[in-house]
Amino acid sequence: MDLENQQRVKDAAEKFGGDDLVVVLGSSDPEGAEIYAETVTLGDPTFAGPLAGVPLGLNVYHVLEEDMKNEADPAAWEEQIGMMEMVLNTEALAESVKKMRDANSKFSL
């Protein structure tokens, strides 16, 4: 997660609080998704960005998780995300983010 997006997440968490914030990731590879999920739950693992040492514990999901799909408008989902669902390893992406969420999120939906 780049430094600008880390700052946006940090600012949103400070403004709205963790109870009212969900981070939705769209990474195309499971390793990247896991690192991004770690960043918004435990803090920046590289210790280089605004979230270095800042364990926000936010709720984090991958956009391809079934919970996210169920919340979306079916037509918009198909138009915007449907193709990616067919070509990416949705199970691996969902599991990598779920693992971080289950272990490190302080908040629930």
C-alpha positions in Angstrom: 0.0 0.0 0.0 1.5 3.3 -1.0 2.2 6.0 1.4 -0.6 8.2 0.2 -3.2 5.5 0.6 -1.8 4.7 4.1 -2.4 8.3 5.0 -5.9 8.2 3.7 -6.8 5.1 5.7 -5.2 6.6 8.8 -7.1 9.9 8.4 -10.4 8.1 7.8 -9.8 5.9 10.9 -9.1 9.0 13.0 -12.1 10.9 11.6 -14.7 8.1 11.6 -13.4 5.5 14.1 -12.8 1.8 13.4 -16.4 0.8 14.2 -17.6 2.7 11.1 -14.9 1.9 8.7 -14.3 -1.1 6.4 -11.3 -1.3 4.1 -12.0 -3.1 0.8 -9.0 -4.3 -1.2 -8.7 -5.1 -4.8 -5.3 -6.6 -5.1 -4.9 -9.2 -7.9 -2.4 -11.4 -6.0 -2.8 -13.1 -2.6 0.6 -12.1 -1.2 -0.1 -8.4 -1.9 -3.6 -8.6 -0.5 -2.2 -10.2 2.7 0.4 -7.4 3.1 -2.2 -4.7 2.5 -4.5 -6.4 5.0 -1.7 -6.5 7.5 -1.0 -2.8 7.0 -4.5 -1.8 7.9 -4.8 -4.2 10.9 -1.3 -4.4 12.4 0.5 -1.5 10.8 2.9 -1.1 7.9 5.2 -4.2 8.0 8.0 -2.2 6.1 7.9 0.5 8.9 8.2 3.1 6.1 4.7 4.7 5.9 2.2 6.6 8.0 0.9 3.3 9.4 4.3 2.2 10.7 3.7 1.0 14.2 0.0 2.0 14.0 -2.2 -1.1 14.6 -5.6 0.2 13.5 -7.2 -3.2 13.7 -9.6 -2.2 10.9 -12.1 -4.6 9.3 -10.7 -5.5 5.9 -12.1 -7.5 3.0 -11.2 -8.3 -0.5 -13.7 -7.1 -3.1 -13.9 -10.6 -4.4 -15.1 -12.1 -1.1 -18.6 -13.5 -1.1 -19.7 -11.0 1.6 -18.7 -8.1 -0.6 -20.4 -9.6 -3.7 -23.6 -10.1 -1.7 -23.7 -6.4 -0.8 -23.2 -5.1 -4.3 -25.7 -4.3 -6.9 -25.6 -7.4 -9.2 -25.5 -5.3 -12.5 -22.8 -3.1 -11.2 -20.8 -6.1 -9.9 -21.0 -7.8 -13.3 -20.0 -4.7 -15.2 -17.2 -3.6 -12.9 -15.8 -6.8 -11.3 -17.3 -9.9 -13.1 -14.4 -10.4 -15.5 -11.8 -10.3 -12.7 -13.8 -12.8 -10.7 -13.4 -15.2 -13.7 -9.6 -14.8 -14.1 -8.3 -14.4 -10.6 -7.9 -16.9 -7.8 -10.7 -15.6 -5.7 -10.4 -18.3 -3.0 -6.7 -17.5 -2.4 -7.4 -13.8 -2.4 -10.3 -14.1 0.0 -8.3 -16.5 2.3 -5.3 -14.3 2.5 -7.3 -11.3 3.6 -9.6 -13.3 5.9 -6.6 -14.7 7.7 -5.4 -11.2 8.6 -8.9 -10.0 9.4 -9.7 -12.9 11.7 -6.3 -12.6 13.5 -6.0 -8.9 13.8 -9.2 -6.9 13.3 -10.5 -5.2 16.5 -13.9 -4.5 14.9 -16.7 -6.6 13.3 -19.5 -5.8 10.9 
